[in-house]
Amino acid sequence: MYKRHLLHITYFLNFFLAFYAFSVTYINSSMLERHWGPSMVGFIYALAALGSIATISFIPRLLKNVGDVRWSMIVMCVGIVTSVGLAVVTNPIAIVFLFVLHISCISALLVDMDVFLENTSENEESGVVRGTFLTIGNTALILSPFLIGLLLGDTENYSRVYFFSAAILIPALFILSFSYKHFKDPVYTPTPLLGALKKLIHRPALARISYINFVLRFFYAWMVIYTPLYLHTYMQMPWGEIGIIFTIMLIPFALFTLPLGTLADKVYGEKEILIAGLSILAMATIALFFIKTPSFFIWAMALLLTRVGAASVDIMNETYFFKNISPEEADMASVWRTIEPFAYIVAAIIAGILLLIIPLPFLFPVLGLVVISAIPVALKLEDTL
């Protein structure tokens, strides 16, 4: 009974943590561009991703020595400080330092929530549990761009959004400290990140789903960094309008995640939904290249279609991976969460090089081809159903 209670608290906590992360996701690149120029944005993201990988690599050992609850509270306190810092600091070098810490905190909290979920749920219900968890987080994801539009309007006062990001972590900190007093950590088996990566590579199912996850995170990296810049800087669309477009774009994450997770558990398995999602994602992303007008409706519908595919792939990735690991394998969860910052590094470097020789709109068809590369890998998966 206590285990089920903690699962529900974890769902609730995830809403606040998602708001902390997503409220600034779509303004980070514009904030960095203001201080460093557009050519440096991708490289700063790559640096932040390296910071995340370094942080995640220590998490299994920290969990063994400190425990997940205490470690999560430390990360939240650092997260509050970094968000306030990004709101008030103007020194470009200090901003990079704070940004790296901010992204590292988000990555660490993702791993912490994975550990809580794995220890409060059963593998056979992974689809429903992960679907519910992601749906709650994705509600914050959907509301965040609308909130950004309200906070910014036609201005570029990004400090308001970073103050909000800091404030939303305060109730999360209290929920964690009061609700998880009696949480018992499992016996963690710390493995160096490279050692855990070798374990993953020697398990073909996990290796394949990890590549698909890398492609999805690569997609998110390019879209999160360059879509806001493209719409705001090149298409000259105001933040109020962009916020509403992104809110519409993200609706599939709330509508599809839980139903698809349930279908994966009880009807289809993950493979068929993965392949369909990747196909939609690839075609919709390539289609963005052909949109040459700053039309609110056209961009809203086109970006919405990309997230129909992304939402389908996202929940299938999570369900398939966590069905194939045990609660004690915190090292494997760390490797899984390292994929996102690693994808950001690769995406930022490749995009930075490509933008030296091609205009920004050409990133969309290139990205579509990257997504297509994951389809043959998905065809080799064996359903868990």
MOUR-V791414 format. One record per pair of residues at least 4 apart in sequence whose ideal C-beta (glycine too) atoms are under 6 Angstrom apart, sorted by the first residue. I is the first residue (numbers start at 1). J is the second residue. If there is no record, write none. Layout:
i = <I	I>
j = <J	J>
This chain:
i = <3	6	7	7	9	10	11	13	13	14	14	14	14	15	15	16	16	16	17	17	18	18	18	19	19	19	20	20	20	21	22	22	22	23	23	23	23	24	24	24	25	26	26	27	27	27	29	29	29	29	30	31	32	32	32	33	33	35	35	36	40	42	42	42	44	45	45	45	46	46	47	48	48	48	49	49	49	51	51	52	52	52	52	53	53	55	55	56	56	56	56	56	57	58	59	59	60	60	60	60	60	61	62	62	63	63	63	64	64	66	66	67	68	68	68	68	69	69	72	72	73	75	75	75	76	76	78	79	79	80	80	82	82	82	83	83	83	84	85	85	86	86	87	87	87	89	89	107	110	111	111	111	114	115	117	118	119	119	121	121	123	125	126	126	126	126	127	127	127	127	127	128	128	128	130	130	130	130	131	131	131	131	132	134	134	134	135	135	135	138	138	138	139	141	141	142	142	142	143	145	145	145	146	146	148	148	148	149	149	149	151	151	152	153	154	175	176	186	186	188	189	191	191	191	196	196	197	200	200	201	205	206	206	208	208	208	209	209	211	212	212	212	213	213	214	214	215	215	216	217	217	217	218	218	218	220	221	221	221	222	222	222	223	226	228	229	230	230	231	231	231	235	237	237	237	239	241	245	245	248	248	249	249	249	250	251	252	252	252	252	253	253	256	256	257	257	260	260	261	261	263	263	264	264	268	269	269	270	270	270	270	271	271	273	273	274	274	275	277	277	277	278	278	278	280	280	280	281	281	281	282	282	282	284	284	285	285	285	285	286	286	288	288	289	289	289	291	291	299	307	310	316	321	323	325	325	338	343	344	347	354	358	363>
j = <120	120	120	121	179	116	136	172	175	18	133	136	137	136	140	168	171	172	109	172	22	137	140	23	140	168	165	168	169	106	140	141	144	144	161	164	165	28	161	165	224	145	228	31	158	161	41	225	228	229	228	158	36	41	44	38	41	92	95	40	44	348	351	352	96	225	344	348	345	348	100	99	100	103	341	344	345	100	104	103	104	107	341	338	341	104	108	107	111	334	337	338	193	62	111	334	188	190	330	331	334	190	66	71	68	188	330	188	190	70	71	185	72	112	115	185	180	183	112	176	176	105	108	109	169	173	105	105	169	166	169	98	101	102	162	165	166	166	89	98	98	162	159	162	163	94	95	341	337	333	334	337	333	330	121	327	186	327	125	129	323	129	130	319	322	323	131	261	264	265	319	261	262	265	134	261	318	319	257	258	261	315	258	138	257	315	254	257	258	253	254	257	254	250	253	247	250	254	147	243	246	247	243	247	152	161	243	239	240	243	160	161	239	240	238	179	180	327	328	330	328	195	196	331	331	335	335	206	335	207	324	210	324	377	380	381	320	321	377	374	377	378	317	339	339	343	371	374	313	339	340	343	343	347	370	224	343	344	347	226	347	367	227	230	232	233	234	360	235	237	242	294	241	242	294	243	296	299	300	300	304	303	304	307	307	255	256	307	308	311	257	311	260	311	311	315	273	315	315	319	267	268	270	319	272	383	385	274	316	319	320	381	383	312	316	316	378	378	309	312	313	313	374	375	284	308	309	309	310	371	368	371	372	305	306	306	364	367	368	365	368	302	364	361	364	365	298	302	303	311	314	320	336	384	329	332	342	347	348	351	358	362	367>
